[in-house]
């Protein structure tokens, strides 16, 4: 169960699981500059506004900490023109 201090209520099951953040790493071959990194960050933020994103164009990797699914993040990246593979 997840304690919610501001309300004093507890969440069970799927609702508590949906809030769990997972770290994901992707390789994006065509992320080559700071502008690309900003575009990648915006694409990921469109799925989860509370996401933590570290996009590194030098290593062409992006690390994402989010409660969104890997599929949703991958889809947003592909839709933005940055197809990603697992890193």
C-alpha positions in Angstrom: 0.0 0.0 0.0 1.1 3.6 -0.6 0.6 6.2 2.1 -0.6 9.6 0.9 0.4 12.0 3.7 -1.5 15.0 2.3 -4.8 13.2 2.4 -4.2 10.4 4.9 -5.7 7.9 2.5 -4.1 4.7 1.3 -4.1 3.3 -2.3 -4.3 -0.4 -3.1 -3.5 -2.5 -6.1 -3.2 -1.1 -9.6 -3.4 2.5 -8.5 -0.4 2.2 -6.3 1.5 0.3 -8.9 0.8 2.9 -11.6 2.6 5.5 -9.5 5.8 3.4 -9.3 8.7 4.9 -11.3 11.0 2.7 -13.3 14.4 3.6 -14.8 14.7 2.9 -18.5 17.7 3.4 -20.8 17.5 3.9 -24.5 20.0 4.2 -27.4 19.0 6.8 -30.0 21.4 6.7 -32.9 20.2 10.0 -34.5 20.4 12.1 -31.4 23.5 14.0 -32.3 23.3 17.5 -30.7 21.8 19.5 -27.9 18.8 20.4 -30.0 18.1 16.7 -30.5 18.4 16.1 -26.8 15.9 18.9 -26.1 13.5 17.3 -28.7 13.9 13.9 -27.1 13.3 15.4 -23.6 10.1 17.1 -24.8 8.9 13.9 -26.5 9.3 12.0 -23.2 7.7 14.8 -21.2 4.6 14.6 -23.5 4.0 11.1 -22.0 4.8 11.9 -18.4 5.2 15.6 -17.3 6.8 14.5 -14.0 9.4 12.4 -15.7 13.2 12.6 -15.0 15.2 12.6 -18.3 18.9 12.6 -18.9 19.6 12.8 -22.7 23.3 12.6 -23.7 24.0 13.3 -27.4 27.7 12.3 -26.9 26.8 8.7 -25.9 23.5 8.8 -27.8 21.7 7.5 -24.7 18.7 8.7 -22.8 17.9 7.6 -19.2 14.3 8.0 -18.2 12.8 7.6 -14.7 9.0 7.5 -15.2 5.8 5.8 -14.2 4.9 5.5 -17.9 5.5 2.2 -19.7 8.6 1.5 -21.8 6.3 1.1 -24.8 4.7 4.5 -24.3 8.1 6.2 -24.0 9.5 4.3 -27.1 6.4 5.2 -29.1 6.7 8.9 -28.2 10.4 8.9 -29.2 9.6 7.2 -32.5 6.7 9.6 -33.2 9.1 12.6 -32.6 11.6 11.1 -35.2 13.9 9.5 -32.7 13.5 5.7 -32.9 15.1 4.1 -29.8 16.4 0.7 -28.9 17.2 -0.7 -25.4 20.6 0.5 -24.1 
